Amino acid sequence: MDNPTYQQKLDQEGELWGRVAEESARSVPPDWRSHRVLRHNAIMHTRHIDALLSQVRPGMHTLELGCGAGWLTLALAQQGAIARGLDISAPAVAIAEQYYASIKPAVSGRVLYEVADLNAVELPANTYDIIAAKGVLHHLYAVDRLIEQVHAALKPGGLFWVSDTHGSEATSTALIAGALMLVLPTQTSYRQKLGGLLRFRAGAPARIKASIQADNLSPFEGAGREHDWLAMIAERFEIERHSEHPAVTGYLTAQLRLPDRMALPLLRGLYRLDHALVRRGVLKNTGKVLYARKRAV
Ligand SMILES: C[S@@+](CC[C@H](N)C(=O)[O-])C[C@H]1O[C@@H](n2cnc3c(N)ncnc32)[C@H](O)[C@@H]1O
């Protein structure tokens, strides 16, 4: 499609994430209780999501931005929240609704999923105790507008929880990730890896970086990378906690082709080393988890 319009790109985005949600729902139900054991969650996300869920009290109003197949919105409701989830992907939202309907009597809170474009959404003022956004801000071009909406929609003292990429990958980090992926068994065979190195020669580092950034994955992938969402949030909110993901472990977690009994200890060891190097500033990561509080007036 030459020069697709905004609406056409939005449609493509919705279809893409609908396919991702369908594929995932074929192997695991869209429920945090089953998702938490998946390898990338066990290594990278479990403690952050459990920390978010521990903030929920029964009857709280929560909103998830970019809820996909709905597992995090549902997890918030399982803690007793009145939980709303918004996403641009109608097929992903349909999967979320279907699954919620199948377990509704066992959920202590309530769930409402809706299709909405976060670049243009109008949120009700002073309504939510918690707003969560996982992996969505970097797909948006109107991030500043959305952050303003979020600020107005939270009650005083309300929590904005974000887990997302921030900025672009440092070439040195991409090269270390690339080198690890080259020597360890991954989804790509050693023959293909060697073929790629010979073919791209001096251009190989740029190719590795581009593939790690997954620029061609979605029509909006990286649209929000130019926006410094962290600074935008810090301008309006009190940053309560801010943690960094490790720099290279995430890429390897997605790619490593070893049975769990070998992969999990290897990835956990790498996570600790990687994290220590990020804290000392030796490696630069792009994944951030942020707890931002709306100041109580
Ligand atoms: C990386 S996925 C993350 C999904 C989910 N938060 C998770 O962690 O599994 C990004 C999600 O953002 C949604 N998204 C992208 N652009 C959007 C927009 N403009 N408005 C609403 N949702 C959008 C996609 O449909 C997709 O479900």
The ligand as a MOL file (V3000), in Angstrom:
LIG
                    3D

  0  0  0     0  0            999 V3000
M  V30 BEGIN CTAB
M  V30 COUNTS 27 29 0 0 0
M  V30 BEGIN ATOM
M  V30 1 C 2.7850 -4.6440 22.1540 0
M  V30 2 S 1.0390 -4.8140 22.1910 0 CHG=1
M  V30 3 C 0.7780 -4.8850 23.9390 0
M  V30 4 C -0.5230 -5.5320 24.3050 0
M  V30 5 C -0.7380 -5.7560 25.8100 0
M  V30 6 N -0.6360 -4.5020 26.5550 0
M  V30 7 C 0.2640 -6.7450 26.3380 0
M  V30 8 O 1.2070 -6.3490 27.0300 0
M  V30 9 O 0.0960 -7.9460 26.0250 0 CHG=-1
M  V30 10 C 0.4810 -3.1890 21.7610 0
M  V30 11 C -1.0280 -3.0090 21.8270 0
M  V30 12 O -1.3330 -1.6300 21.5860 0
M  V30 13 C -2.4750 -1.5520 20.7640 0
M  V30 14 N -2.4580 -0.2680 20.0700 0
M  V30 15 C -1.5690 0.1820 19.1490 0
M  V30 16 N -1.9060 1.4030 18.7010 0
M  V30 17 C -3.0460 1.7470 19.3540 0
M  V30 18 C -3.9030 2.8930 19.3360 0
M  V30 19 N -3.6580 3.9220 18.5380 0
M  V30 20 N -4.9880 2.9030 20.1370 0
M  V30 21 C -5.2670 1.8380 20.9510 0
M  V30 22 N -4.4960 0.7380 21.0150 0
M  V30 23 C -3.4060 0.6860 20.2360 0
M  V30 24 C -2.3220 -2.7460 19.8340 0
M  V30 25 O -3.5400 -3.1090 19.2050 0
M  V30 26 C -1.7610 -3.8130 20.7650 0
M  V30 27 O -2.7870 -4.5620 21.3650 0
M  V30 END ATOM
M  V30 BEGIN BOND
M  V30 1 1 1 2
M  V30 2 1 2 3
M  V30 3 1 2 10
M  V30 4 1 3 4
M  V30 5 1 4 5
M  V30 6 1 5 6
M  V30 7 1 5 7
M  V30 8 2 7 8
M  V30 9 1 7 9
M  V30 10 1 10 11
M  V30 11 1 11 12
M  V30 12 1 11 26
M  V30 13 1 12 13
M  V30 14 1 13 14
M  V30 15 1 13 24
M  V30 16 1 14 15
M  V30 17 1 14 23
M  V30 18 2 15 16
M  V30 19 1 16 17
M  V30 20 1 17 18
M  V30 21 2 17 23
M  V30 22 1 18 19
M  V30 23 2 18 20
M  V30 24 1 20 21
M  V30 25 2 21 22
M  V30 26 1 22 23
M  V30 27 1 24 25
M  V30 28 1 24 26
M  V30 29 1 26 27
M  V30 END BOND
M  V30 END CTAB
M  END
